[in-house]
Amino acid sequence: MSKKPQMIEKEEQVSQLQGWLQENAAIVLADYRGLTVSEDTALRSELRKNEIGYHVAKNTLIKRAANNLEITDLDEYLNGPTALAFAADPVALTKILSKFAEEHTALELKAGLVDGKFVGADEIKALAKMPSREVLLGRFMGSIQSSLYSFVRAVDASIPKKRSARL
């Protein structure tokens, strides 16, 4: 006996959700209830520009996908309308969602996962305040470059200078 089309569709959705949970460094659950169509469209557009996925799914399917991966920390946050945002860059994801939530109070950040570890709404907002990956890399490279220049100057200063020959 073959499976009903609805069952196949739900299994495909669970499989897709599992893939997102496994493949992305950051996942954030949000309650989008109260956003207007234009606000939701603006959010989706901003996320898309930054290569961030956004999907509205049934809580039972999200729970099933997470539990299949032995993730149970999100279970208590799977109530009411739930959108799932996911990305490889946790800081970019949390910055965009936190900024949007500040400007549109209807969007409520519930909880999420960062590198497989549970984070609450407060931790999501704290992560959003971190500098971006590019800024951190720039600072790191600047500090290395500064250290190298200091080292070269110190070595150069310690080498005795030859007197130029007089003619």
C-alpha positions as CSV (number, residue, x, y, z in Angstrom):
1,M,0.0,0.0,0.0
2,S,1.4,3.4,-1.0
3,K,1.6,6.4,1.3
4,K,-0.9,9.2,1.0
5,P,0.3,12.3,-0.8
6,Q,-0.1,14.4,2.4
7,M,2.2,12.0,4.2
8,I,4.9,12.1,1.5
9,E,4.7,15.9,1.5
10,K,5.1,16.1,5.3
11,E,8.0,13.7,5.2
12,E,9.7,15.9,2.5
13,Q,9.2,19.0,4.6
14,V,10.7,17.2,7.7
15,S,13.6,16.1,5.6
16,Q,14.1,19.7,4.3
17,L,13.9,21.1,7.9
18,Q,16.4,18.5,9.1
19,G,18.8,19.5,6.3
20,W,18.6,23.2,7.4
21,L,19.1,22.3,11.0
22,Q,22.2,20.3,10.2
23,E,23.8,22.5,7.5
24,N,23.5,25.9,9.1
25,A,25.6,27.4,11.9
26,A,22.6,29.4,13.2
27,I,18.9,28.8,13.4
28,V,16.5,31.3,14.9
29,L,12.8,30.7,15.7
30,A,10.6,33.8,15.5
31,D,6.9,34.5,16.0
32,Y,5.9,36.7,13.1
33,R,2.2,37.1,14.2
34,G,1.1,40.7,13.7
35,L,3.5,41.6,10.8
36,T,1.8,43.1,7.9
37,V,2.3,41.6,4.4
38,S,4.5,44.5,3.4
39,E,6.6,44.1,6.6
40,D,7.0,40.4,6.1
41,T,8.0,41.0,2.5
42,A,10.6,43.6,3.6
43,L,12.0,41.1,6.1
44,R,12.2,38.3,3.6
45,S,13.9,40.7,1.1
46,E,16.5,41.8,3.6
47,L,17.2,38.2,4.6
48,R,17.5,37.1,1.0
49,K,19.9,39.9,0.2
50,N,22.2,38.5,2.9
51,E,21.8,34.9,1.9
52,I,19.7,34.0,4.9
53,G,17.0,31.4,4.6
54,Y,13.5,32.1,6.0
55,H,10.7,29.6,6.1
56,V,7.3,29.3,7.9
57,A,6.6,25.8,9.0
58,K,4.2,23.9,11.2
59,N,5.5,23.5,14.8
60,T,4.9,19.7,14.7
61,L,7.1,19.4,11.6
62,I,9.9,21.5,13.1
63,K,9.7,19.5,16.3
64,R,9.8,16.2,14.4
65,A,12.8,17.3,12.4
66,A,14.7,18.6,15.5
67,N,13.9,15.5,17.5
68,N,15.1,13.3,14.7
69,L,18.4,15.0,15.1
70,E,18.1,14.6,18.9
71,I,17.5,18.4,19.4
72,T,14.9,18.9,22.1
73,D,15.9,22.3,23.4
74,L,13.5,24.1,21.0
75,D,10.4,22.1,21.9
76,E,9.0,24.5,24.4
77,Y,9.3,27.4,21.9
78,L,7.3,25.6,19.2
79,N,3.9,27.2,19.9
80,G,2.0,29.8,17.9
81,P,3.1,30.8,14.4
82,T,6.8,30.0,13.9
83,A,9.2,31.1,11.3
84,L,12.6,29.5,11.0
85,A,15.5,31.7,9.9
86,F,18.8,30.0,9.1
87,A,22.3,31.0,7.9
88,A,26.0,30.0,7.9
89,D,26.9,33.3,9.6
90,P,25.3,33.6,13.1
91,V,26.2,37.3,13.6
92,A,24.6,38.4,10.3
93,L,21.5,36.4,11.0
94,T,21.0,37.8,14.5
95,K,21.9,41.3,13.5
96,I,19.2,41.5,10.8
97,L,16.5,39.8,12.9
98,S,17.3,41.8,16.0
99,K,17.3,45.1,14.1
100,F,14.0,44.2,12.4
101,A,12.4,43.1,15.7
102,E,13.4,46.5,17.3
103,E,11.8,48.4,14.4
104,H,8.8,46.1,14.2
105,T,7.7,44.9,17.6
106,A,5.3,42.3,16.1
107,L,8.3,40.1,15.3
108,E,9.3,38.2,18.4
109,L,12.6,36.3,18.5
110,K,11.9,33.1,20.5
111,A,15.1,31.0,20.6
112,G,17.6,29.3,18.4
113,L,20.7,27.2,17.9
114,V,24.2,28.5,17.2
115,D,26.8,25.9,16.3
116,G,24.4,23.2,17.7
117,K,24.1,24.9,21.1
118,F,20.8,26.3,22.4
119,V,20.5,30.1,22.7
120,G,17.6,32.1,24.2
121,A,16.2,35.4,22.9
122,D,18.6,37.4,25.1
123,E,21.6,35.6,23.8
124,I,20.4,36.2,20.2
125,K,20.3,39.9,20.9
126,A,23.7,39.8,22.6
127,L,25.2,38.0,19.6
128,A,23.6,40.6,17.3
129,K,25.7,43.3,19.0
130,M,29.0,41.6,18.1
131,P,31.0,43.0,15.2
132,S,30.5,41.2,11.9
133,R,32.9,38.5,10.7
134,E,34.6,40.9,8.3
135,V,35.2,43.5,11.0
136,L,36.6,40.9,13.4
137,L,38.9,39.5,10.6
138,G,40.0,43.1,9.8
139,R,40.8,43.8,13.4
140,F,42.7,40.6,13.7
141,M,44.7,41.2,10.5
142,G,45.4,44.8,11.7
143,S,46.7,43.6,15.0
144,I,49.0,41.0,13.3
145,Q,50.2,43.6,10.9
146,S,50.9,46.1,13.7
147,S,52.8,43.5,15.7
148,L,54.9,42.6,12.6
149,Y,55.7,46.3,11.9
150,S,56.7,46.7,15.6
151,F,58.9,43.7,15.4
152,V,60.6,44.8,12.2
153,R,61.3,48.3,13.7
154,A,62.8,46.7,16.8
155,V,65.1,44.4,14.8
156,D,66.1,47.3,12.5
157,A,66.9,49.5,15.5
158,S,69.1,46.8,17.1
159,I,71.3,46.3,14.0
160,P,74.3,48.6,14.2
161,K,74.4,51.1,11.3
162,K,77.6,51.3,9.1
163,R,79.1,54.6,8.8
164,S,79.2,55.9,5.3
165,A,82.7,56.2,3.9
166,R,84.0,59.8,3.5
167,L,85.5,60.8,0.3
